[in-house]
Amino acid sequence: MAAMVIGYLFGIALIPRFVNRRQALIGCGLLGLLFLVGILTSDPASHSLSDMLWGWAGYPGLPNPITFVALLGLANALVWPTV
């Protein structure tokens, strides 16, 4: 949920002022594909990605595929300010 809110805020602030809509949609699509590949290929026993992203804040680590699903919300949220 936090990734989606961050995506909305970045989208509102950056699109179309600093990034044109075409580039934003291409970037969102590539980011979504990258996270999808991460979901399919990452090790479910590893918590390294979530520890790197929010382990410093004291949150417990999540398996990497679940972390990629949460990050997929970022790519999806960036699409709506573009549209």
mmCIF file of the N, C-alpha and C atoms, coordinates in Angstrom:
data_MODEL
# 
_entry.id   MODEL 
# 
loop_
_atom_site.group_PDB 
_atom_site.id 
_atom_site.type_symbol 
_atom_site.label_atom_id 
_atom_site.label_alt_id 
_atom_site.label_comp_id 
_atom_site.label_asym_id 
_atom_site.label_entity_id 
_atom_site.label_seq_id 
_atom_site.pdbx_PDB_ins_code 
_atom_site.Cartn_x 
_atom_site.Cartn_y 
_atom_site.Cartn_z 
_atom_site.occupancy 
_atom_site.B_iso_or_equiv 
_atom_site.pdbx_formal_charge 
_atom_site.auth_seq_id 
_atom_site.auth_comp_id 
_atom_site.auth_asym_id 
_atom_site.auth_atom_id 
_atom_site.pdbx_PDB_model_num 
ATOM 1   N N  . MET A 1 1  ? 0.824  -1.192  0.000   1.00 0.00 ? 1  MET A N  1 
ATOM 2   C CA . MET A 1 1  ? 0.000  0.000   0.000   1.00 0.00 ? 1  MET A CA 1 
ATOM 3   C C  . MET A 1 1  ? 0.866  1.252   0.000   1.00 0.00 ? 1  MET A C  1 
ATOM 4   N N  . ALA A 1 2  ? 1.940  1.217   0.754   1.00 0.00 ? 2  ALA A N  1 
ATOM 5   C CA . ALA A 1 2  ? 2.835  2.378   0.800   1.00 0.00 ? 2  ALA A CA 1 
ATOM 6   C C  . ALA A 1 2  ? 3.473  2.622   -0.556  1.00 0.00 ? 2  ALA A C  1 
ATOM 7   N N  . ALA A 1 3  ? 3.821  1.542   -1.275  1.00 0.00 ? 3  ALA A N  1 
ATOM 8   C CA . ALA A 1 3  ? 4.415  1.716   -2.608  1.00 0.00 ? 3  ALA A CA 1 
ATOM 9   C C  . ALA A 1 3  ? 3.419  2.377   -3.557  1.00 0.00 ? 3  ALA A C  1 
ATOM 10  N N  . MET A 1 4  ? 2.145  2.053   -3.425  1.00 0.00 ? 4  MET A N  1 
ATOM 11  C CA . MET A 1 4  ? 1.139  2.674   -4.284  1.00 0.00 ? 4  MET A CA 1 
ATOM 12  C C  . MET A 1 4  ? 1.004  4.165   -3.985  1.00 0.00 ? 4  MET A C  1 
ATOM 13  N N  . VAL A 1 5  ? 0.986  4.513   -2.730  1.00 0.00 ? 5  VAL A N  1 
ATOM 14  C CA . VAL A 1 5  ? 0.868  5.931   -2.363  1.00 0.00 ? 5  VAL A CA 1 
ATOM 15  C C  . VAL A 1 5  ? 2.090  6.704   -2.853  1.00 0.00 ? 5  VAL A C  1 
ATOM 16  N N  . ILE A 1 6  ? 3.273  6.122   -2.684  1.00 0.00 ? 6  ILE A N  1 
ATOM 17  C CA . ILE A 1 6  ? 4.491  6.765   -3.175  1.00 0.00 ? 6  ILE A CA 1 
ATOM 18  C C  . ILE A 1 6  ? 4.424  6.913   -4.691  1.00 0.00 ? 6  ILE A C  1 
ATOM 19  N N  . GLY A 1 7  ? 3.930  5.893   -5.378  1.00 0.00 ? 7  GLY A N  1 
ATOM 20  C CA . GLY A 1 7  ? 3.785  5.969   -6.828  1.00 0.00 ? 7  GLY A CA 1 
ATOM 21  C C  . GLY A 1 7  ? 2.835  7.068   -7.265  1.00 0.00 ? 7  GLY A C  1 
ATOM 22  N N  . TYR A 1 8  ? 1.706  7.197   -6.578  1.00 0.00 ? 8  TYR A N  1 
ATOM 23  C CA . TYR A 1 8  ? 0.763  8.267   -6.907  1.00 0.00 ? 8  TYR A CA 1 
ATOM 24  C C  . TYR A 1 8  ? 1.397  9.645   -6.707  1.00 0.00 ? 8  TYR A C  1 
ATOM 25  N N  . LEU A 1 9  ? 2.091  9.816   -5.591  1.00 0.00 ? 9  LEU A N  1 
ATOM 26  C CA . LEU A 1 9  ? 2.699  11.115  -5.306  1.00 0.00 ? 9  LEU A CA 1 
ATOM 27  C C  . LEU A 1 9  ? 3.790  11.459  -6.313  1.00 0.00 ? 9  LEU A C  1 
ATOM 28  N N  . PHE A 1 10 ? 4.641  10.486  -6.638  1.00 0.00 ? 10 PHE A N  1 
ATOM 29  C CA . PHE A 1 10 ? 5.663  10.742  -7.650  1.00 0.00 ? 10 PHE A CA 1 
ATOM 30  C C  . PHE A 1 10 ? 5.034  11.024  -9.007  1.00 0.00 ? 10 PHE A C  1 
ATOM 31  N N  . GLY A 1 11 ? 3.994  10.281  -9.338  1.00 0.00 ? 11 GLY A N  1 
ATOM 32  C CA . GLY A 1 11 ? 3.324  10.505  -10.621 1.00 0.00 ? 11 GLY A CA 1 
ATOM 33  C C  . GLY A 1 11 ? 2.711  11.887  -10.720 1.00 0.00 ? 11 GLY A C  1 
ATOM 34  N N  . ILE A 1 12 ? 2.085  12.333  -9.656  1.00 0.00 ? 12 ILE A N  1 
ATOM 35  C CA . ILE A 1 12 ? 1.482  13.667  -9.656  1.00 0.00 ? 12 ILE A CA 1 
ATOM 36  C C  . ILE A 1 12 ? 2.550  14.740  -9.770  1.00 0.00 ? 12 ILE A C  1 
ATOM 37  N N  . ALA A 1 13 ? 3.680  14.532  -9.095  1.00 0.00 ? 13 ALA A N  1 
ATOM 38  C CA . ALA A 1 13 ? 4.738  15.544  -9.086  1.00 0.00 ? 13 ALA A CA 1 
ATOM 39  C C  . ALA A 1 13 ? 5.553  15.555  -10.376 1.00 0.00 ? 13 ALA A C  1 
ATOM 40  N N  . LEU A 1 14 ? 5.761  14.409  -11.003 1.00 0.00 ? 14 LEU A N  1 
ATOM 41  C CA . LEU A 1 14 ? 6.701  14.327  -12.123 1.00 0.00 ? 14 LEU A CA 1 
ATOM 42  C C  . LEU A 1 14 ? 6.067  14.277  -13.507 1.00 0.00 ? 14 LEU A C  1 
ATOM 43  N N  . ILE A 1 15 ? 4.865  13.711  -13.596 1.00 0.00 ? 15 ILE A N  1 
ATOM 44  C CA . ILE A 1 15 ? 4.246  13.515  -14.910 1.00 0.00 ? 15 ILE A CA 1 
ATOM 45  C C  . ILE A 1 15 ? 3.204  14.590  -15.126 1.00 0.00 ? 15 ILE A C  1 
ATOM 46  N N  . PRO A 1 16 ? 3.120  15.316  -16.144 1.00 0.00 ? 16 PRO A N  1 
ATOM 47  C CA . PRO A 1 16 ? 3.950  15.455  -17.330 1.00 0.00 ? 16 PRO A CA 1 
ATOM 48  C C  . PRO A 1 16 ? 4.969  16.593  -17.233 1.00 0.00 ? 16 PRO A C  1 
ATOM 49  N N  . ARG A 1 17 ? 5.203  17.156  -16.061 1.00 0.00 ? 17 ARG A N  1 
ATOM 50  C CA . ARG A 1 17 ? 6.148  18.273  -15.951 1.00 0.00 ? 17 ARG A CA 1 
ATOM 51  C C  . ARG A 1 17 ? 7.568  17.906  -16.347 1.00 0.00 ? 17 ARG A C  1 
ATOM 52  N N  . PHE A 1 18 ? 8.069  16.822  -15.779 1.00 0.00 ? 18 PHE A N  1 
ATOM 53  C CA . PHE A 1 18 ? 9.465  16.455  -15.987 1.00 0.00 ? 18 PHE A CA 1 
ATOM 54  C C  . PHE A 1 18 ? 9.636  15.218  -16.868 1.00 0.00 ? 18 PHE A C  1 
ATOM 55  N N  . VAL A 1 19 ? 8.635  14.366  -16.901 1.00 0.00 ? 19 VAL A N  1 
ATOM 56  C CA . VAL A 1 19 ? 8.672  13.145  -17.709 1.00 0.00 ? 19 VAL A CA 1 
ATOM 57  C C  . VAL A 1 19 ? 7.433  13.160  -18.587 1.00 0.00 ? 19 VAL A C  1 
ATOM 58  N N  . ASN A 1 20 ? 7.636  12.984  -19.906 1.00 0.00 ? 20 ASN A N  1 
ATOM 59  C CA . ASN A 1 20 ? 6.440  13.002  -20.754 1.00 0.00 ? 20 ASN A CA 1 
ATOM 60  C C  . ASN A 1 20 ? 5.672  11.689  -20.600 1.00 0.00 ? 20 ASN A C  1 
ATOM 61  N N  . ARG A 1 21 ? 4.444  11.693  -21.023 1.00 0.00 ? 21 ARG A N  1 
ATOM 62  C CA . ARG A 1 21 ? 3.542  10.568  -20.772 1.00 0.00 ? 21 ARG A CA 1 
ATOM 63  C C  . ARG A 1 21 ? 3.995  9.286   -21.452 1.00 0.00 ? 21 ARG A C  1 
ATOM 64  N N  . ARG A 1 22 ? 4.524  9.413   -22.652 1.00 0.00 ? 22 ARG A N  1 
ATOM 65  C CA . ARG A 1 22 ? 4.977  8.224   -23.375 1.00 0.00 ? 22 ARG A CA 1 
ATOM 66  C C  . ARG A 1 22 ? 6.120  7.546   -22.628 1.00 0.00 ? 22 ARG A C  1 
ATOM 67  N N  . GLN A 1 23 ? 7.093  8.334   -22.195 1.00 0.00 ? 23 GLN A N  1 
ATOM 68  C CA . GLN A 1 23 ? 8.214  7.777   -21.444 1.00 0.00 ? 23 GLN A CA 1 
ATOM 69  C C  . GLN A 1 23 ? 7.743  7.162   -20.125 1.00 0.00 ? 23 GLN A C  1 
ATOM 70  N N  . ALA A 1 24 ? 6.787  7.794   -19.479 1.00 0.00 ? 24 ALA A N  1 
ATOM 71  C CA . ALA A 1 24 ? 6.276  7.288   -18.206 1.00 0.00 ? 24 ALA A CA 1 
ATOM 72  C C  . ALA A 1 24 ? 5.573  5.944   -18.395 1.00 0.00 ? 24 ALA A C  1 
ATOM 73  N N  . LEU A 1 25 ? 4.761  5.813   -19.430 1.00 0.00 ? 25 LEU A N  1 
ATOM 74  C CA . LEU A 1 25 ? 4.073  4.545   -19.669 1.00 0.00 ? 25 LEU A CA 1 
ATOM 75  C C  . LEU A 1 25 ? 5.054  3.433   -20.026 1.00 0.00 ? 25 LEU A C  1 
ATOM 76  N N  . ILE A 1 26 ? 6.054  3.746   -20.831 1.00 0.00 ? 26 ILE A N  1 
ATOM 77  C CA . ILE A 1 26 ? 7.074  2.744   -21.160 1.00 0.00 ? 26 ILE A CA 1 
ATOM 78  C C  . ILE A 1 26 ? 7.833  2.336   -19.901 1.00 0.00 ? 26 ILE A C  1 
ATOM 79  N N  . GLY A 1 27 ? 8.194  3.314   -19.085 1.00 0.00 ? 27 GLY A N  1 
ATOM 80  C CA . GLY A 1 27 ? 8.900  3.017   -17.836 1.00 0.00 ? 27 GLY A CA 1 
ATOM 81  C C  . GLY A 1 27 ? 8.066  2.188   -16.879 1.00 0.00 ? 27 GLY A C  1 
ATOM 82  N N  . CYS A 1 28 ? 6.767  2.507   -16.766 1.00 0.00 ? 28 CYS A N  1 
ATOM 83  C CA . CYS A 1 28 ? 5.877  1.739   -15.889 1.00 0.00 ? 28 CYS A CA 1 
ATOM 84  C C  . CYS A 1 28 ? 5.743  0.299   -16.371 1.00 0.00 ? 28 CYS A C  1 
ATOM 85  N N  . GLY A 1 29 ? 5.635  0.127   -17.675 1.00 0.00 ? 29 GLY A N  1 
ATOM 86  C CA . GLY A 1 29 ? 5.536  -1.224  -18.230 1.00 0.00 ? 29 GLY A CA 1 
ATOM 87  C C  . GLY A 1 29 ? 6.794  -2.035  -17.995 1.00 0.00 ? 29 GLY A C  1 
ATOM 88  N N  . LEU A 1 30 ? 7.950  -1.421  -18.216 1.00 0.00 ? 30 LEU A N  1 
ATOM 89  C CA . LEU A 1 30 ? 9.213  -2.122  -17.986 1.00 0.00 ? 30 LEU A CA 1 
ATOM 90  C C  . LEU A 1 30 ? 9.433  -2.427  -16.509 1.00 0.00 ? 30 LEU A C  1 
ATOM 91  N N  . LEU A 1 31 ? 9.070  -1.484  -15.665 1.00 0.00 ? 31 LEU A N  1 
ATOM 92  C CA . LEU A 1 31 ? 9.192  -1.705  -14.224 1.00 0.00 ? 31 LEU A CA 1 
ATOM 93  C C  . LEU A 1 31 ? 8.272  -2.842  -13.770 1.00 0.00 ? 31 LEU A C  1 
ATOM 94  N N  . GLY A 1 32 ? 7.054  -2.868  -14.300 1.00 0.00 ? 32 GLY A N  1 
ATOM 95  C CA . GLY A 1 32 ? 6.129  -3.952  -13.989 1.00 0.00 ? 32 GLY A CA 1 
ATOM 96  C C  . GLY A 1 32 ? 6.647  -5.304  -14.452 1.00 0.00 ? 32 GLY A C  1 
ATOM 97  N N  . LEU A 1 33 ? 7.227  -5.349  -15.650 1.00 0.00 ? 33 LEU A N  1 
ATOM 98  C CA . LEU A 1 33 ? 7.800  -6.608  -16.136 1.00 0.00 ? 33 LEU A CA 1 
ATOM 99  C C  . LEU A 1 33 ? 8.993  -7.041  -15.294 1.00 0.00 ? 33 LEU A C  1 
ATOM 100 N N  . LEU A 1 34 ? 9.817  -6.096  -14.883 1.00 0.00 ? 34 LEU A N  1 
ATOM 101 C CA . LEU A 1 34 ? 10.961 -6.402  -14.039 1.00 0.00 ? 34 LEU A CA 1 
ATOM 102 C C  . LEU A 1 34 ? 10.511 -6.993  -12.699 1.00 0.00 ? 34 LEU A C  1 
ATOM 103 N N  . PHE A 1 35 ? 9.491  -6.394  -12.094 1.00 0.00 ? 35 PHE A N  1 
ATOM 104 C CA . PHE A 1 35 ? 8.978  -6.914  -10.830 1.00 0.00 ? 35 PHE A CA 1 
ATOM 105 C C  . PHE A 1 35 ? 8.304  -8.270  -11.021 1.00 0.00 ? 35 PHE A C  1 
ATOM 106 N N  . LEU A 1 36 ? 7.643  -8.481  -12.148 1.00 0.00 ? 36 LEU A N  1 
ATOM 107 C CA . LEU A 1 36 ? 7.025  -9.773  -12.428 1.00 0.00 ? 36 LEU A CA 1 
ATOM 108 C C  . LEU A 1 36 ? 8.082  -10.861 -12.558 1.00 0.00 ? 36 LEU A C  1 
ATOM 109 N N  . VAL A 1 37 ? 9.160  -10.566 -13.257 1.00 0.00 ? 37 VAL A N  1 
ATOM 110 C CA . VAL A 1 37 ? 10.259 -11.530 -13.363 1.00 0.00 ? 37 VAL A CA 1 
ATOM 111 C C  . VAL A 1 37 ? 10.852 -11.798 -11.977 1.00 0.00 ? 37 VAL A C  1 
ATOM 112 N N  . GLY A 1 38 ? 10.929 -10.753 -11.153 1.00 0.00 ? 38 GLY A N  1 
ATOM 113 C CA . GLY A 1 38 ? 11.412 -10.933 -9.788  1.00 0.00 ? 38 GLY A CA 1 
ATOM 114 C C  . GLY A 1 38 ? 10.511 -11.849 -8.979  1.00 0.00 ? 38 GLY A C  1 
ATOM 115 N N  . ILE A 1 39 ? 9.201  -11.728 -9.171  1.00 0.00 ? 39 ILE A N  1 
ATOM 116 C CA . ILE A 1 39 ? 8.252  -12.612 -8.469  1.00 0.00 ? 39 ILE A CA 1 
ATOM 117 C C  . ILE A 1 39 ? 8.485  -14.060 -8.881  1.00 0.00 ? 39 ILE A C  1 
ATOM 118 N N  . LEU A 1 40 ? 8.666  -14.285 -10.172 1.00 0.00 ? 40 LEU A N  1 
ATOM 119 C CA . LEU A 1 40 ? 8.774  -15.646 -10.693 1.00 0.00 ? 40 LEU A CA 1 
ATOM 120 C C  . LEU A 1 40 ? 10.118 -16.303 -10.405 1.00 0.00 ? 40 LEU A C  1 
ATOM 121 N N  . THR A 1 41 ? 11.174 -15.526 -10.291 1.00 0.00 ? 41 THR A N  1 
ATOM 122 C CA . THR A 1 41 ? 12.508 -16.115 -10.186 1.00 0.00 ? 41 THR A CA 1 
ATOM 123 C C  . THR A 1 41 ? 13.163 -15.998 -8.814  1.00 0.00 ? 41 THR A C  1 
ATOM 124 N N  . SER A 1 42 ? 12.609 -15.223 -7.908  1.00 0.00 ? 42 SER A N  1 
ATOM 125 C CA . SER A 1 42 ? 13.278 -15.027 -6.620  1.00 0.00 ? 42 SER A CA 1 
ATOM 126 C C  . SER A 1 42 ? 13.026 -16.208 -5.681  1.00 0.00 ? 42 SER A C  1 
ATOM 127 N N  . ASP A 1 43 ? 13.917 -16.339 -4.733  1.00 0.00 ? 43 ASP A N  1 
ATOM 128 C CA . ASP A 1 43 ? 13.874 -17.437 -3.772  1.00 0.00 ? 43 ASP A CA 1 
ATOM 129 C C  . ASP A 1 43 ? 12.894 -17.099 -2.646  1.00 0.00 ? 43 ASP A C  1 
ATOM 130 N N  . PRO A 1 44 ? 11.870 -17.915 -2.427  1.00 0.00 ? 44 PRO A N  1 
ATOM 131 C CA . PRO A 1 44 ? 10.902 -17.628 -1.359  1.00 0.00 ? 44 PRO A CA 1 
ATOM 132 C C  . PRO A 1 44 ? 11.494 -17.682 0.046   1.00 0.00 ? 44 PRO A C  1 
ATOM 133 N N  . ALA A 1 45 ? 12.625 -18.328 0.210   1.00 0.00 ? 45 ALA A N  1 
ATOM 134 C CA . ALA A 1 45 ? 13.234 -18.416 1.533   1.00 0.00 ? 45 ALA A CA 1 
ATOM 135 C C  . ALA A 1 45 ? 14.100 -17.201 1.857   1.00 0.00 ? 45 ALA A C  1 
ATOM 136 N N  . SER A 1 46 ? 14.419 -16.398 0.867   1.00 0.00 ? 46 SER A N  1 
ATOM 137 C CA . SER A 1 46 ? 15.298 -15.246 1.075   1.00 0.00 ? 46 SER A CA 1 
ATOM 138 C C  . SER A 1 46 ? 14.493 -14.014 1.465   1.00 0.00 ? 46 SER A C  1 
ATOM 139 N N  . HIS A 1 47 ? 15.030 -13.230 2.381   1.00 0.00 ? 47 HIS A N  1 
ATOM 140 C CA . HIS A 1 47 ? 14.402 -11.997 2.848   1.00 0.00 ? 47 HIS A CA 1 
ATOM 141 C C  . HIS A 1 47 ? 15.295 -10.788 2.556   1.00 0.00 ? 47 HIS A C  1 
ATOM 142 N N  . SER A 1 48 ? 16.269 -10.948 1.679   1.00 0.00 ? 48 SER A N  1 
ATOM 143 C CA . SER A 1 48 ? 17.290 -9.916  1.482   1.00 0.00 ? 48 SER A CA 1 
ATOM 144 C C  . SER A 1 48 ? 16.719 -8.610  0.922   1.00 0.00 ? 48 SER A C  1 
ATOM 145 N N  . LEU A 1 49 ? 15.777 -8.688  0.004   1.00 0.00 ? 49 LEU A N  1 
ATOM 146 C CA . LEU A 1 49 ? 15.232 -7.468  -0.607  1.00 0.00 ? 49 LEU A CA 1 
ATOM 147 C C  . LEU A 1 49 ? 14.435 -6.642  0.393   1.00 0.00 ? 49 LEU A C  1 
ATOM 148 N N  . SER A 1 50 ? 13.575 -7.278  1.158   1.00 0.00 ? 50 SER A N  1 
ATOM 149 C CA . SER A 1 50 ? 12.790 -6.519  2.132   1.00 0.00 ? 50 SER A CA 1 
ATOM 150 C C  . SER A 1 50 ? 13.671 -5.995  3.262   1.00 0.00 ? 50 SER A C  1 
ATOM 151 N N  . ASP A 1 51 ? 14.703 -6.748  3.631   1.00 0.00 ? 51 ASP A N  1 
ATOM 152 C CA . ASP A 1 51 ? 15.630 -6.244  4.645   1.00 0.00 ? 51 ASP A CA 1 
ATOM 153 C C  . ASP A 1 51 ? 16.363 -5.004  4.150   1.00 0.00 ? 51 ASP A C  1 
ATOM 154 N N  . MET A 1 52 ? 16.713 -4.999  2.868   1.00 0.00 ? 52 MET A N  1 
ATOM 155 C CA . MET A 1 52 ? 17.403 -3.846  2.293   1.00 0.00 ? 52 MET A CA 1 
ATOM 156 C C  . MET A 1 52 ? 16.473 -2.635  2.183   1.00 0.00 ? 52 MET A C  1 
ATOM 157 N N  . LEU A 1 53 ? 15.215 -2.874  1.796   1.00 0.00 ? 53 LEU A N  1 
ATOM 158 C CA . LEU A 1 53 ? 14.295 -1.760  1.552   1.00 0.00 ? 53 LEU A CA 1 
ATOM 159 C C  . LEU A 1 53 ? 13.737 -1.150  2.831   1.00 0.00 ? 53 LEU A C  1 
ATOM 160 N N  . TRP A 1 54 ? 13.247 -1.977  3.750   1.00 0.00 ? 54 TRP A N  1 
ATOM 161 C CA . TRP A 1 54 ? 12.648 -1.409  4.951   1.00 0.00 ? 54 TRP A CA 1 
ATOM 162 C C  . TRP A 1 54 ? 13.071 -2.111  6.240   1.00 0.00 ? 54 TRP A C  1 
ATOM 163 N N  . GLY A 1 55 ? 14.122 -2.894  6.185   1.00 0.00 ? 55 GLY A N  1 
ATOM 164 C CA . GLY A 1 55 ? 14.648 -3.521  7.396   1.00 0.00 ? 55 GLY A CA 1 
ATOM 165 C C  . GLY A 1 55 ? 15.256 -2.518  8.352   1.00 0.00 ? 55 GLY A C  1 
ATOM 166 N N  . TRP A 1 56 ? 15.780 -1.417  7.812   1.00 0.00 ? 56 TRP A N  1 
ATOM 167 C CA . TRP A 1 56 ? 16.373 -0.356  8.639   1.00 0.00 ? 56 TRP A CA 1 
ATOM 168 C C  . TRP A 1 56 ? 15.338 0.282   9.552   1.00 0.00 ? 56 TRP A C  1 
ATOM 169 N N  . ALA A 1 57 ? 14.062 0.207   9.190   1.00 0.00 ? 57 ALA A N  1 
ATOM 170 C CA . ALA A 1 57 ? 13.004 0.829   9.988   1.00 0.00 ? 57 ALA A CA 1 
ATOM 171 C C  . ALA A 1 57 ? 12.481 -0.118  11.075  1.00 0.00 ? 57 ALA A C  1 
ATOM 172 N N  . GLY A 1 58 ? 13.019 -1.332  11.126  1.00 0.00 ? 58 GLY A N  1 
ATOM 173 C CA . GLY A 1 58 ? 12.601 -2.266  12.154  1.00 0.00 ? 58 GLY A CA 1 
ATOM 174 C C  . GLY A 1 58 ? 11.459 -3.180  11.753  1.00 0.00 ? 58 GLY A C  1 
ATOM 175 N N  . TYR A 1 59 ? 11.026 -3.116  10.496  1.00 0.00 ? 59 TYR A N  1 
ATOM 176 C CA . TYR A 1 59 ? 9.956  -4.004  10.045  1.00 0.00 ? 59 TYR A CA 1 
ATOM 177 C C  . TYR A 1 59 ? 10.512 -5.398  9.811   1.00 0.00 ? 59 TYR A C  1 
ATOM 178 N N  . PRO A 1 60 ? 9.723  -6.419  10.095  1.00 0.00 ? 60 PRO A N  1 
ATOM 179 C CA . PRO A 1 60 ? 10.220 -7.785  9.860   1.00 0.00 ? 60 PRO A CA 1 
ATOM 180 C C  . PRO A 1 60 ? 10.363 -8.056  8.368   1.00 0.00 ? 60 PRO A C  1 
ATOM 181 N N  . GLY A 1 61 ? 11.293 -8.916  8.037   1.00 0.00 ? 61 GLY A N  1 
ATOM 182 C CA . GLY A 1 61 ? 11.541 -9.234  6.639   1.00 0.00 ? 61 GLY A CA 1 
ATOM 183 C C  . GLY A 1 61 ? 10.441 -10.090 6.038   1.00 0.00 ? 61 GLY A C  1 
ATOM 184 N N  . LEU A 1 62 ? 10.140 -9.831  4.791   1.00 0.00 ? 62 LEU A N  1 
ATOM 185 C CA . LEU A 1 62 ? 9.180  -10.625 4.035   1.00 0.00 ? 62 LEU A CA 1 
ATOM 186 C C  . LEU A 1 62 ? 9.932  -11.427 2.988   1.00 0.00 ? 62 LEU A C  1 
ATOM 187 N N  . PRO A 1 63 ? 9.382  -12.538 2.547   1.00 0.00 ? 63 PRO A N  1 
ATOM 188 C CA . PRO A 1 63 ? 10.024 -13.266 1.449   1.00 0.00 ? 63 PRO A CA 1 
ATOM 189 C C  . PRO A 1 63 ? 10.104 -12.380 0.202   1.00 0.00 ? 63 PRO A C  1 
ATOM 190 N N  . ASN A 1 64 ? 11.134 -12.604 -0.584  1.00 0.00 ? 64 ASN A N  1 
ATOM 191 C CA . ASN A 1 64 ? 11.358 -11.756 -1.757  1.00 0.00 ? 64 ASN A CA 1 
ATOM 192 C C  . ASN A 1 64 ? 10.185 -11.736 -2.738  1.00 0.00 ? 64 ASN A C  1 
ATOM 193 N N  . PRO A 1 65 ? 9.509  -12.861 -3.049  1.00 0.00 ? 65 PRO A N  1 
ATOM 194 C CA . PRO A 1 65 ? 8.370  -12.760 -3.972  1.00 0.00 ? 65 PRO A CA 1 
ATOM 195 C C  . PRO A 1 65 ? 7.256  -11.837 -3.450  1.00 0.00 ? 65 PRO A C  1 
ATOM 196 N N  . ILE A 1 66 ? 7.003  -11.854 -2.161  1.00 0.00 ? 66 ILE A N  1 
ATOM 197 C CA . ILE A 1 66 ? 5.977  -10.976 -1.599  1.00 0.00 ? 66 ILE A CA 1 
ATOM 198 C C  . ILE A 1 66 ? 6.418  -9.523  -1.671  1.00 0.00 ? 66 ILE A C  1 
ATOM 199 N N  . THR A 1 67 ? 7.693  -9.277  -1.471  1.00 0.00 ? 67 THR A N  1 
ATOM 200 C CA . THR A 1 67 ? 8.220  -7.922  -1.602  1.00 0.00 ? 67 THR A CA 1 
ATOM 201 C C  . THR A 1 67 ? 8.062  -7.424  -3.029  1.00 0.00 ? 67 THR A C  1 
ATOM 202 N N  . PHE A 1 68 ? 8.306  -8.285  -4.010  1.00 0.00 ? 68 PHE A N  1 
ATOM 203 C CA . PHE A 1 68 ? 8.123  -7.884  -5.409  1.00 0.00 ? 68 PHE A CA 1 
ATOM 204 C C  . PHE A 1 68 ? 6.657  -7.608  -5.723  1.00 0.00 ? 68 PHE A C  1 
ATOM 205 N N  . VAL A 1 69 ? 5.737  -8.345  -5.111  1.00 0.00 ? 69 VAL A N  1 
ATOM 206 C CA . VAL A 1 69 ? 4.302  -8.063  -5.304  1.00 0.00 ? 69 VAL A CA 1 
ATOM 207 C C  . VAL A 1 69 ? 3.966  -6.689  -4.743  1.00 0.00 ? 69 VAL A C  1 
ATOM 208 N N  . ALA A 1 70 ? 4.519  -6.362  -3.584  1.00 0.00 ? 70 ALA A N  1 
ATOM 209 C CA . ALA A 1 70 ? 4.285  -5.033  -3.004  1.00 0.00 ? 70 ALA A CA 1 
ATOM 210 C C  . ALA A 1 70 ? 4.867  -3.945  -3.890  1.00 0.00 ? 70 ALA A C  1 
ATOM 211 N N  . LEU A 1 71 ? 6.038  -4.183  -4.455  1.00 0.00 ? 71 LEU A N  1 
ATOM 212 C CA . LEU A 1 71 ? 6.653  -3.191  -5.342  1.00 0.00 ? 71 LEU A CA 1 
ATOM 213 C C  . LEU A 1 71 ? 5.916  -3.078  -6.672  1.00 0.00 ? 71 LEU A C  1 
ATOM 214 N N  . LEU A 1 72 ? 5.226  -4.133  -7.066  1.00 0.00 ? 72 LEU A N  1 
ATOM 215 C CA . LEU A 1 72 ? 4.432  -4.072  -8.293  1.00 0.00 ? 72 LEU A CA 1 
ATOM 216 C C  . LEU A 1 72 ? 3.343  -3.020  -8.185  1.00 0.00 ? 72 LEU A C  1 
ATOM 217 N N  . GLY A 1 73 ? 2.881  -2.750  -6.959  1.00 0.00 ? 73 GLY A N  1 
ATOM 218 C CA . GLY A 1 73 ? 1.923  -1.665  -6.746  1.00 0.00 ? 73 GLY A CA 1 
ATOM 219 C C  . GLY A 1 73 ? 2.491  -0.317  -7.123  1.00 0.00 ? 73 GLY A C  1 
ATOM 220 N N  . LEU A 1 74 ? 3.806  -0.127  -6.973  1.00 0.00 ? 74 LEU A N  1 
ATOM 221 C CA . LEU A 1 74 ? 4.449  1.120   -7.399  1.00 0.00 ? 74 LEU A CA 1 
ATOM 222 C C  . LEU A 1 74 ? 4.330  1.306   -8.897  1.00 0.00 ? 74 LEU A C  1 
ATOM 223 N N  . ALA A 1 75 ? 4.633  0.280   -9.653  1.00 0.00 ? 75 ALA A N  1 
ATOM 224 C CA . ALA A 1 75 ? 4.532  0.389   -11.107 1.00 0.00 ? 75 ALA A CA 1 
ATOM 225 C C  . ALA A 1 75 ? 3.089  0.621   -11.549 1.00 0.00 ? 75 ALA A C  1 
ATOM 226 N N  . ASN A 1 76 ? 2.137  -0.040  -10.907 1.00 0.00 ? 76 ASN A N  1 
ATOM 227 C CA . ASN A 1 76 ? 0.730  0.140   -11.263 1.00 0.00 ? 76 ASN A CA 1 
ATOM 228 C C  . ASN A 1 76 ? 0.245  1.549   -10.906 1.00 0.00 ? 76 ASN A C  1 
ATOM 229 N N  . ALA A 1 77 ? 0.692  2.069   -9.775  1.00 0.00 ? 77 ALA A N  1 
ATOM 230 C CA . ALA A 1 77 ? 0.242  3.381   -9.342  1.00 0.00 ? 77 ALA A CA 1 
ATOM 231 C C  . ALA A 1 77 ? 0.792  4.492   -10.233 1.00 0.00 ? 77 ALA A C  1 
ATOM 232 N N  . LEU A 1 78 ? 1.946  4.288   -10.822 1.00 0.00 ? 78 LEU A N  1 
ATOM 233 C CA . LEU A 1 78 ? 2.510  5.319   -11.702 1.00 0.00 ? 78 LEU A CA 1 
ATOM 234 C C  . LEU A 1 78 ? 1.751  5.429   -13.019 1.00 0.00 ? 78 LEU A C  1 
ATOM 235 N N  . VAL A 1 79 ? 0.988  4.410   -13.376 1.00 0.00 ? 79 VAL A N  1 
ATOM 236 C CA . VAL A 1 79 ? 0.233  4.446   -14.632 1.00 0.00 ? 79 VAL A CA 1 
ATOM 237 C C  . VAL A 1 79 ? -0.909 5.470   -14.552 1.00 0.00 ? 79 VAL A C  1 
ATOM 238 N N  . TRP A 1 80 ? -1.601 5.558   -13.420 1.00 0.00 ? 80 TRP A N  1 
ATOM 239 C CA . TRP A 1 80 ? -2.819 6.367   -13.341 1.00 0.00 ? 80 TRP A CA 1 
ATOM 240 C C  . TRP A 1 80 ? -2.574 7.858   -13.478 1.00 0.00 ? 80 TRP A C  1 
ATOM 241 N N  . PRO A 1 81 ? -1.550 8.443   -12.894 1.00 0.00 ? 81 PRO A N  1 
ATOM 242 C CA . PRO A 1 81 ? -1.322 9.868   -13.176 1.00 0.00 ? 81 PRO A CA 1 
ATOM 243 C C  . PRO A 1 81 ? -0.954 10.117  -14.643 1.00 0.00 ? 81 PRO A C  1 
ATOM 244 N N  . THR A 1 82 ? -0.414 9.094   -15.292 1.00 0.00 ? 82 THR A N  1 
ATOM 245 C CA . THR A 1 82 ? -0.063 9.220   -16.706 1.00 0.00 ? 82 THR A CA 1 
ATOM 246 C C  . THR A 1 82 ? -1.304 9.263   -17.577 1.00 0.00 ? 82 THR A C  1 
ATOM 247 N N  . VAL A 1 83 ? -2.272 8.436   -17.256 1.00 0.00 ? 83 VAL A N  1 
ATOM 248 C CA . VAL A 1 83 ? -3.487 8.358   -18.047 1.00 0.00 ? 83 VAL A CA 1 
ATOM 249 C C  . VAL A 1 83 ? -4.290 9.623   -17.811 1.00 0.00 ? 83 VAL A C  1 
# 
